Amino acid sequence: MGPLKGIKVLELVGIGPGPFLGKILNDFGAEIVRMYSFTNFFDTSNNPEITIDLKHPQSVEICRRLASRSDVLIDPYRPGVLERLNLGPETLLKLNDRLVIARLTGYGQTGPFSQKGSHDLNFLALSGVLSLIGYEDKPPIAPLNLVGDFGGGSMLGAFAIVAALYERSLSGRGQIIDHSLTEGTGYISTFVWQTMKFKPIFWPNFPRRNANLLDNGCPFYRCYECADKKFIAVASGEEKFYENLLAVLKPKSSLNRFDIKNWPSISEEFARIIRTKTRDEWCELFDKTDACVTPVLELDEASLHHHNLYRKSFDREKDLPLPAPRFSRTILDSHNDSGDEAKENESNRSNESTEILKQLNFSDSEIDKMSSMGIFE
């Protein structure tokens, strides 16, 4: 039983952050109903869903009824879209004053950029974070869309919803969450701003990229290529870990790693040594010590790694990571039964729009009439 069991969520389906936000809530027990428009084909979940034309007046009534019985509404649209459909917070909160409305936008509900389109790369750029990612004397690199879309977006959005639900348990009233993904990206990057106060340690070559402690410029915090063209990740920052790293690599000389002038020479020496063995040969050696060195696994290797197998970290049938973190009332319960719960939810679900409408007390004749009017896909 997930900790969010009993919470009902209406997800107006967008792309990227919204669907994953819904998945997070569902993975931890919430009941999700997903509402599509005709133009959206993004589907990654096993939740009940209804596909309708939101521009049709009867569709608005369906949405209102769903919202009136829900605890949470996920709104992925630009500011003003729901208001134009007469489904804005002012309308919905009159129907259900306990409703938590999570509004996910690139730049927030207000401001000069509020009506602009945007994606993860834009969130990173406007938050300042993108300026730190990449190589010296080249444009910043577009990383995978994890930090903005899913970190500052979905994960922070899920926390905001849970926080609003907790506050509702005290006040009895819902809230409107104005979730700017640009602001979320900046917020989860707070550490970057904090470390700027300690530039000699974290950013000794700032504003140069690829030349500092945590941006691939440091010899003991970067990846190295092995003899088989695969890679290992070295994160041996603390003294104990660094000593263990040296004990395995056995470099010819031991330069002062705290003198950044030595970093290029140390990196070159480590790279030369690491190219003499395969990735798995190095991992066999480092598994016997504690040096913060791990293999860089391909996606199809991750679920087969012995630690992930022991922890049951993946649904191997679907080849997807299982929900994290885990909840337990015992101290050392390492069994992961999330996959079994997901399969049970999948087997019990109904994808039929008519089933959802019947739950909303629409009669068979009303459903037939709406279908003939072309409301449903």
BAKE-863079 format. One record per residue (C-alpha): residue in three letters; x, y, z. Coordinates in Angstrom, 1 decimal. Layout:
BEGIN
+-----+--------+--------+--------+
:   r :     xx :     yy :     zz :
+-----+--------+--------+--------+
: Ala :      X :      Y :      Z :
...
+-----+--------+--------+--------+
This chain:
BEGIN
+-----+--------+--------+--------+
:   r :     xx :     yy :     zz :
+-----+--------+--------+--------+
: Met :    0.0 :    0.0 :    0.0 :
: Gly :    1.5 :    3.3 :   -1.1 :
: Pro :    1.6 :    6.3 :    1.2 :
: Leu :   -0.6 :    8.3 :   -1.1 :
: Lys :   -3.3 :    5.7 :   -1.3 :
: Gly :   -6.7 :    7.3 :   -1.4 :
: Ile :   -5.5 :   10.5 :   -3.1 :
: Lys :   -7.3 :   11.1 :   -6.4 :
: Val :   -5.5 :   13.0 :   -9.1 :
: Leu :   -6.9 :   14.4 :  -12.4 :
: Glu :   -4.0 :   14.9 :  -14.8 :
: Leu :   -4.6 :   17.0 :  -17.9 :
: Val :   -1.9 :   15.4 :  -20.0 :
: Gly :    0.9 :   17.4 :  -21.5 :
: Ile :    4.4 :   16.2 :  -22.4 :
: Gly :    7.5 :   15.5 :  -20.3 :
: Pro :    7.3 :   16.9 :  -16.8 :
: Gly :    3.5 :   16.5 :  -16.3 :
: Pro :    3.2 :   12.8 :  -17.2 :
: Phe :    6.2 :   11.9 :  -15.0 :
: Leu :    4.7 :   14.0 :  -12.1 :
: Gly :    1.5 :   12.0 :  -12.5 :
: Lys :    3.6 :    8.8 :  -12.6 :
: Ile :    5.4 :    9.7 :   -9.4 :
: Leu :    2.1 :   10.2 :   -7.5 :
: Asn :    0.7 :    7.0 :   -8.9 :
: Asp :    3.8 :    5.0 :   -8.1 :
: Phe :    3.3 :    5.9 :   -4.5 :
: Gly :   -0.3 :    5.0 :   -4.3 :
: Ala :   -2.4 :    7.9 :   -5.7 :
: Glu :   -5.3 :    7.1 :   -8.1 :
: Ile :   -4.7 :    9.0 :  -11.4 :
: Val :   -7.2 :    9.7 :  -14.2 :
: Arg :   -5.5 :   11.1 :  -17.3 :
: Met :   -7.4 :   13.5 :  -19.6 :
: Tyr :   -6.1 :   13.9 :  -23.1 :
: Ser :   -6.8 :   16.3 :  -25.9 :
: Phe :   -6.9 :   15.0 :  -29.5 :
: Thr :   -3.4 :   16.4 :  -30.3 :
: Asn :   -1.6 :   14.6 :  -27.5 :
: Phe :   -0.1 :   11.1 :  -28.0 :
: Phe :    2.3 :   11.0 :  -25.1 :
: Asp :    1.5 :    8.0 :  -22.9 :
: Thr :    3.8 :    6.3 :  -20.4 :
: Ser :    1.5 :    5.1 :  -17.7 :
: Asn :   -1.1 :    2.4 :  -16.9 :
: Asn :   -3.7 :    4.8 :  -15.5 :
: Pro :   -7.3 :    5.1 :  -16.4 :
: Glu :   -7.6 :    7.7 :  -19.2 :
: Ile :  -10.2 :    9.6 :  -21.1 :
: Thr :   -9.5 :   11.2 :  -24.5 :
: Ile :  -11.8 :   14.1 :  -25.3 :
: Asp :  -11.9 :   17.4 :  -27.2 :
: Leu :  -11.5 :   19.9 :  -24.4 :
: Lys :  -12.8 :   22.7 :  -26.6 :
: His :  -16.3 :   21.1 :  -26.6 :
: Pro :  -18.7 :   22.5 :  -24.0 :
: Gln :  -19.7 :   19.0 :  -22.8 :
: Ser :  -16.1 :   18.1 :  -22.3 :
: Val :  -15.8 :   21.1 :  -19.9 :
: Glu :  -18.6 :   19.6 :  -17.8 :
: Ile :  -16.8 :   16.2 :  -17.7 :
: Cys :  -13.6 :   18.0 :  -16.5 :
: Arg :  -15.6 :   19.8 :  -13.9 :
: Arg :  -17.1 :   16.7 :  -12.5 :
: Leu :  -13.7 :   15.0 :  -12.4 :
: Ala :  -12.2 :   18.0 :  -10.6 :
: Ser :  -15.1 :   18.1 :   -8.1 :
: Arg :  -14.2 :   14.6 :   -6.9 :
: Ser :  -10.4 :   14.9 :   -7.1 :
: Asp :   -7.8 :   16.0 :   -4.5 :
: Val :   -5.3 :   17.2 :   -7.1 :
: Leu :   -5.4 :   18.7 :  -10.6 :
: Ile :   -2.2 :   18.7 :  -12.7 :
: Asp :   -2.4 :   21.6 :  -15.2 :
: Pro :    0.4 :   21.5 :  -17.9 :
: Tyr :   -0.9 :   24.3 :  -20.1 :
: Arg :    0.2 :   27.9 :  -20.6 :
: Pro :   -1.3 :   30.6 :  -18.3 :
: Gly :   -4.8 :   31.4 :  -19.3 :
: Val :   -5.7 :   28.2 :  -21.2 :
: Leu :   -7.9 :   26.8 :  -18.4 :
: Glu :   -9.4 :   30.2 :  -17.8 :
: Arg :  -10.5 :   30.4 :  -21.4 :
: Leu :  -12.2 :   27.0 :  -21.1 :
: Asn :  -13.9 :   28.2 :  -17.9 :
: Leu :  -11.9 :   25.7 :  -16.0 :
: Gly :   -9.6 :   28.1 :  -14.1 :
: Pro :   -8.9 :   27.9 :  -10.4 :
: Glu :  -11.6 :   30.4 :   -9.5 :
: Thr :  -14.2 :   28.1 :  -11.1 :
: Leu :  -12.9 :   24.8 :   -9.9 :
: Leu :  -12.3 :   25.9 :   -6.3 :
: Lys :  -15.9 :   26.9 :   -6.1 :
: Leu :  -16.8 :   23.3 :   -6.9 :
: Asn :  -14.2 :   21.8 :   -4.7 :
: Asp :  -12.4 :   24.1 :   -2.2 :
: Arg :  -10.1 :   21.2 :   -1.1 :
: Leu :   -8.6 :   20.8 :   -4.6 :
: Val :   -4.9 :   21.3 :   -5.0 :
: Ile :   -4.2 :   22.8 :   -8.4 :
: Ala :   -0.6 :   22.3 :   -9.6 :
: Arg :    0.1 :   24.6 :  -12.6 :
: Leu :    3.3 :   23.6 :  -14.4 :
: Thr :    4.7 :   26.2 :  -16.8 :
: Gly :    8.1 :   27.0 :  -18.2 :
: Tyr :    8.3 :   30.5 :  -16.7 :
: Gly :    5.4 :   30.8 :  -14.2 :
: Gln :    1.9 :   32.3 :  -14.3 :
: Thr :    3.1 :   35.9 :  -14.5 :
: Gly :    6.0 :   37.9 :  -16.0 :
: Pro :    7.2 :   38.9 :  -19.5 :
: Phe :    8.0 :   35.3 :  -20.5 :
: Ser :    4.9 :   33.7 :  -19.1 :
: Gln :    3.3 :   33.2 :  -22.5 :
: Lys :    6.4 :   31.9 :  -24.3 :
: Gly :    7.0 :   28.3 :  -25.2 :
: Ser :   10.0 :   26.6 :  -23.5 :
: His :   11.8 :   23.3 :  -22.9 :
: Asp :   14.4 :   21.9 :  -20.5 :
: Leu :   17.3 :   23.6 :  -22.2 :
: Asn :   15.6 :   27.0 :  -21.9 :
: Phe :   15.0 :   26.4 :  -18.1 :
: Leu :   18.7 :   25.6 :  -17.7 :
: Ala :   19.7 :   28.6 :  -19.8 :
: Leu :   17.6 :   31.2 :  -18.0 :
: Ser :   18.5 :   29.8 :  -14.5 :
: Gly :   22.2 :   30.4 :  -15.2 :
: Val :   23.0 :   26.7 :  -14.8 :
: Leu :   23.7 :   26.0 :  -18.5 :
: Ser :   26.6 :   28.4 :  -18.5 :
: Leu :   28.6 :   26.0 :  -16.3 :
: Ile :   28.1 :   22.9 :  -18.5 :
: Gly :   30.4 :   22.0 :  -21.3 :
: Tyr :   33.9 :   22.5 :  -22.5 :
: Glu :   36.2 :   25.5 :  -22.5 :
: Asp :   36.1 :   27.8 :  -25.5 :
: Lys :   33.0 :   26.0 :  -26.9 :
: Pro :   29.3 :   26.7 :  -26.5 :
: Pro :   27.6 :   25.2 :  -23.4 :
: Ile :   26.4 :   21.6 :  -24.0 :
: Ala :   22.8 :   20.6 :  -24.0 :
: Pro :   22.6 :   17.8 :  -21.4 :
: Leu :   19.8 :   15.3 :  -21.2 :
: Asn :   16.6 :   16.8 :  -20.1 :
: Leu :   16.7 :   15.6 :  -16.6 :
: Val :   17.5 :   18.6 :  -14.4 :
: Gly :   14.8 :   21.0 :  -15.7 :
: Asp :   12.0 :   18.8 :  -16.9 :
: Phe :   12.2 :   16.0 :  -14.3 :
: Gly :   14.3 :   17.4 :  -11.4 :
: Gly :   13.1 :   21.0 :  -11.1 :
: Gly :    9.8 :   20.1 :  -12.8 :
: Ser :    8.3 :   16.7 :  -11.9 :
: Met :   10.2 :   15.9 :   -8.7 :
: Leu :    9.8 :   19.4 :   -7.1 :
: Gly :    6.2 :   19.5 :   -8.4 :
: Ala :    5.5 :   16.2 :   -6.6 :
: Phe :    6.9 :   17.5 :   -3.4 :
: Ala :    4.9 :   20.7 :   -3.7 :
: Ile :    1.7 :   18.7 :   -4.1 :
: Val :    2.4 :   16.6 :   -1.1 :
: Ala :    3.2 :   19.7 :    0.9 :
: Ala :   -0.1 :   21.3 :   -0.2 :
: Leu :   -2.0 :   18.1 :    0.8 :
: Tyr :   -0.4 :   18.2 :    4.2 :
: Glu :   -1.3 :   21.8 :    4.7 :
: Arg :   -4.8 :   20.9 :    3.6 :
: Ser :   -5.0 :   18.4 :    6.4 :
: Leu :   -4.5 :   21.3 :    8.8 :
: Ser :   -6.6 :   24.1 :    7.1 :
: Gly :   -9.1 :   22.0 :    5.2 :
: Arg :   -8.5 :   24.0 :    2.0 :
: Gly :   -6.7 :   23.4 :   -1.2 :
: Gln :   -4.1 :   25.7 :   -2.8 :
: Ile :   -2.9 :   26.8 :   -6.2 :
: Ile :    0.7 :   25.9 :   -7.0 :
: Asp :    2.5 :   28.3 :   -9.4 :
: His :    5.3 :   26.0 :  -10.5 :
: Ser :    7.8 :   27.7 :  -12.8 :
: Leu :   10.2 :   25.0 :  -14.1 :
: Thr :   12.8 :   27.7 :  -14.6 :
: Glu :   12.6 :   28.6 :  -10.9 :
: Gly :   12.5 :   24.9 :  -10.0 :
: Thr :   15.7 :   24.4 :  -12.0 :
: Gly :   17.4 :   27.2 :  -10.2 :
: Tyr :   16.2 :   26.1 :   -6.8 :
: Ile :   17.5 :   22.5 :   -7.1 :
: Ser :   20.8 :   24.1 :   -8.2 :
: Thr :   21.2 :   26.2 :   -5.0 :
: Phe :   24.4 :   24.3 :   -4.3 :
: Val :   26.0 :   26.0 :   -7.3 :
: Trp :   25.3 :   29.5 :   -5.9 :
: Gln :   26.5 :   28.4 :   -2.4 :
: Thr :   29.8 :   27.0 :   -3.7 :
: Met :   30.5 :   30.3 :   -5.5 :
: Lys :   31.4 :   31.7 :   -2.1 :
: Phe :   34.2 :   29.2 :   -2.0 :
: Lys :   35.7 :   29.6 :   -5.5 :
: Pro :   39.3 :   28.6 :   -4.6 :
: Ile :   37.9 :   25.1 :   -3.7 :
: Phe :   35.0 :   24.5 :   -6.1 :
: Trp :   35.6 :   26.9 :   -8.9 :
: Pro :   39.4 :   27.6 :   -9.0 :
: Asn :   39.3 :   28.4 :  -12.8 :
: Phe :   35.9 :   30.1 :  -12.9 :
: Pro :   34.4 :   31.2 :  -15.4 :
: Arg :   36.2 :   28.6 :  -17.5 :
: Arg :   34.2 :   25.4 :  -18.0 :
: Asn :   35.6 :   21.9 :  -17.7 :
: Ala :   38.3 :   23.2 :  -15.4 :
: Asn :   36.9 :   23.1 :  -11.9 :
: Leu :   36.2 :   20.6 :   -9.1 :
: Leu :   32.9 :   19.2 :  -10.2 :
: Asp :   32.7 :   20.0 :  -13.9 :
: Asn :   35.0 :   17.3 :  -15.3 :
: Gly :   38.1 :   19.5 :  -14.9 :
: Cys :   39.4 :   17.7 :  -11.7 :
: Pro :   41.5 :   14.5 :  -12.1 :
: Phe :   39.8 :   12.8 :   -9.2 :
: Tyr :   36.2 :   13.7 :  -10.3 :
: Arg :   35.7 :   12.6 :  -13.9 :
: Cys :   35.4 :    9.6 :  -16.2 :
: Tyr :   38.2 :    7.7 :  -17.8 :
: Glu :   38.4 :    5.5 :  -20.9 :
: Cys :   39.5 :    1.9 :  -20.4 :
: Ala :   41.2 :   -0.6 :  -22.7 :
: Asp :   37.9 :   -1.9 :  -24.1 :
: Lys :   36.6 :    1.7 :  -24.9 :
: Lys :   34.3 :    1.5 :  -22.0 :
: Phe :   34.5 :    3.9 :  -19.0 :
: Ile :   34.8 :    4.2 :  -15.3 :
: Ala :   33.7 :    7.0 :  -13.1 :
: Val :   36.2 :    8.3 :  -10.5 :
: Ala :   34.8 :   10.4 :   -7.6 :
: Ser :   37.7 :   10.0 :   -5.1 :
: Gly :   37.5 :   13.5 :   -3.5 :
: Glu :   38.0 :   12.8 :    0.2 :
: Glu :   41.5 :   11.9 :    1.4 :
: Lys :   40.7 :    8.3 :    2.3 :
: Phe :   39.1 :    7.6 :   -1.1 :
: Tyr :   42.0 :    9.2 :   -2.9 :
: Glu :   44.6 :    7.2 :   -1.1 :
: Asn :   42.7 :    4.0 :   -2.0 :
: Leu :   42.5 :    5.2 :   -5.6 :
: Leu :   46.3 :    5.6 :   -5.7 :
: Ala :   46.8 :    2.2 :   -4.0 :
: Val :   45.0 :    0.6 :   -6.9 :
: Leu :   46.3 :    2.7 :   -9.8 :
: Lys :   49.9 :    2.8 :   -8.5 :
: Pro :   51.0 :    6.0 :  -10.4 :
: Lys :   54.7 :    6.6 :  -11.0 :
: Ser :   54.6 :    9.9 :   -9.1 :
: Ser :   52.3 :   11.4 :   -6.6 :
: Leu :   51.8 :   15.1 :   -7.3 :
: Asn :   50.0 :   17.4 :   -4.9 :
: Arg :   46.4 :   17.1 :   -6.0 :
: Phe :   45.5 :   20.4 :   -4.2 :
: Asp :   47.7 :   22.4 :   -6.5 :
: Ile :   45.4 :   22.9 :   -9.6 :
: Lys :   48.5 :   23.4 :  -11.8 :
: Asn :   49.1 :   19.7 :  -11.3 :
: Trp :   45.6 :   18.7 :  -12.5 :
: Pro :   46.4 :   18.2 :  -16.2 :
: Ser :   49.5 :   16.1 :  -15.4 :
: Ile :   47.6 :   14.0 :  -12.8 :
: Ser :   44.7 :   13.5 :  -15.3 :
: Glu :   47.1 :   12.4 :  -18.0 :
: Glu :   48.8 :    9.9 :  -15.7 :
: Phe :   45.5 :    8.4 :  -14.5 :
: Ala :   44.3 :    8.2 :  -18.1 :
: Arg :   47.4 :    6.4 :  -19.2 :
: Ile :   47.1 :    3.8 :  -16.4 :
: Ile :   43.4 :    3.2 :  -16.8 :
: Arg :   43.8 :    2.5 :  -20.5 :
: Thr :   45.9 :   -0.6 :  -19.7 :
: Lys :   42.9 :   -2.6 :  -18.4 :
: Thr :   39.3 :   -3.2 :  -19.4 :
: Arg :   36.4 :   -1.6 :  -17.5 :
: Asp :   35.5 :   -4.9 :  -15.8 :
: Glu :   39.1 :   -5.6 :  -14.8 :
: Trp :   39.2 :   -2.3 :  -13.0 :
: Cys :   35.9 :   -2.8 :  -11.4 :
: Glu :   37.0 :   -6.2 :  -10.0 :
: Leu :   40.0 :   -4.4 :   -8.4 :
: Phe :   37.9 :   -1.5 :   -7.1 :
: Asp :   35.2 :   -3.7 :   -5.7 :
: Lys :   37.7 :   -4.8 :   -3.1 :
: Thr :   38.3 :   -1.3 :   -1.8 :
: Asp :   36.4 :    1.9 :   -1.1 :
: Ala :   37.5 :    4.5 :   -3.6 :
: Cys :   34.3 :    5.8 :   -5.0 :
: Val :   35.0 :    4.3 :   -8.4 :
: Thr :   32.2 :    2.6 :  -10.4 :
: Pro :   31.6 :    1.4 :  -14.0 :
: Val :   29.8 :    3.7 :  -16.4 :
: Leu :   27.1 :    1.2 :  -17.4 :
: Glu :   25.1 :    1.3 :  -20.6 :
: Leu :   21.3 :    1.4 :  -20.1 :
: Asp :   21.0 :   -2.3 :  -21.0 :
: Glu :   23.6 :   -3.2 :  -18.4 :
: Ala :   22.2 :   -1.3 :  -15.4 :
: Ser :   19.5 :   -3.8 :  -14.6 :
: Leu :   22.0 :   -6.6 :  -14.7 :
: His :   24.5 :   -5.2 :  -12.3 :
: His :   24.9 :   -7.4 :   -9.2 :
: His :   24.0 :   -4.6 :   -6.8 :
: Asn :   20.9 :   -3.6 :   -8.7 :
: Leu :   19.9 :   -7.2 :   -9.0 :
: Tyr :   20.2 :   -7.7 :   -5.2 :
: Arg :   18.2 :   -4.6 :   -4.5 :
: Lys :   15.6 :   -5.4 :   -7.2 :
: Ser :   16.0 :   -1.9 :   -8.5 :
: Phe :   14.5 :   -2.5 :  -12.0 :
: Asp :   11.4 :   -4.0 :  -13.4 :
: Arg :   13.2 :   -6.4 :  -15.8 :
: Glu :   10.1 :   -7.2 :  -17.8 :
: Lys :    9.6 :   -3.6 :  -18.8 :
: Asp :   13.3 :   -2.7 :  -18.5 :
: Leu :   12.5 :    0.4 :  -16.4 :
: Pro :   13.7 :    1.6 :  -13.0 :
: Leu :   11.3 :    0.9 :  -10.1 :
: Pro :   10.0 :    3.7 :   -7.9 :
: Ala :   12.4 :    5.2 :   -5.4 :
: Pro :   12.7 :    5.8 :   -2.5 :
: Arg :   11.2 :    2.8 :   -0.7 :
: Phe :    8.9 :    2.9 :    2.3 :
: Ser :    9.0 :    0.3 :    5.1 :
: Arg :    8.2 :   -0.2 :    8.8 :
: Thr :   11.2 :   -2.4 :    9.3 :
: Ile :   14.8 :   -1.3 :    9.5 :
: Leu :   16.4 :   -3.5 :    7.0 :
: Asp :   13.7 :   -4.5 :    4.6 :
: Ser :   15.5 :   -4.6 :    1.2 :
: His :   12.7 :   -6.3 :   -0.7 :
: Asn :   11.3 :   -4.2 :   -3.4 :
: Asp :    7.7 :   -5.1 :   -4.2 :
: Ser :    6.9 :   -2.0 :   -6.2 :
: Gly :    6.9 :   -4.0 :   -9.4 :
: Asp :    4.2 :   -6.3 :   -8.1 :
: Glu :    2.0 :   -3.4 :   -7.1 :
: Ala :    2.4 :   -1.8 :  -10.6 :
: Lys :    1.4 :   -5.1 :  -12.2 :
: Glu :   -1.7 :   -5.3 :   -9.9 :
: Asn :   -2.7 :   -1.8 :  -10.7 :
: Glu :   -2.3 :   -2.5 :  -14.5 :
: Ser :   -4.4 :   -5.6 :  -14.3 :
: Asn :   -7.2 :   -3.9 :  -12.5 :
: Arg :   -7.4 :   -0.7 :  -14.5 :
: Ser :   -9.9 :    0.3 :  -17.1 :
: Asn :   -9.0 :    2.5 :  -20.1 :
: Glu :  -12.5 :    3.0 :  -21.3 :
: Ser :  -13.8 :    6.5 :  -21.4 :
: Thr :  -17.3 :    5.2 :  -20.8 :
: Glu :  -16.4 :    3.6 :  -17.5 :
: Ile :  -15.0 :    6.9 :  -16.2 :
: Leu :  -18.1 :    8.8 :  -17.3 :
: Lys :  -20.4 :    6.3 :  -15.6 :
: Gln :  -18.5 :    6.9 :  -12.4 :
: Leu :  -19.3 :   10.6 :  -12.9 :
: Asn :  -23.0 :    9.7 :  -13.0 :
: Phe :  -23.5 :   10.4 :  -16.7 :
: Ser :  -26.3 :    8.2 :  -18.0 :
: Asp :  -25.9 :    5.8 :  -21.0 :
: Ser :  -28.0 :    8.1 :  -23.1 :
: Glu :  -25.8 :   11.1 :  -22.2 :
: Ile :  -22.7 :    9.1 :  -23.0 :
: Asp :  -24.1 :    7.9 :  -26.4 :
: Lys :  -25.1 :   11.5 :  -27.2 :
: Met :  -21.6 :   12.8 :  -26.4 :
: Ser :  -20.0 :   10.1 :  -28.5 :
: Ser :  -22.2 :   10.9 :  -31.5 :
: Met :  -21.2 :   14.6 :  -31.1 :
: Gly :  -17.5 :   13.7 :  -31.6 :
: Ile :  -16.3 :   14.6 :  -28.1 :
: Phe :  -14.4 :   11.4 :  -27.8 :
: Glu :  -11.5 :   10.2 :  -30.0 :
+-----+--------+--------+--------+
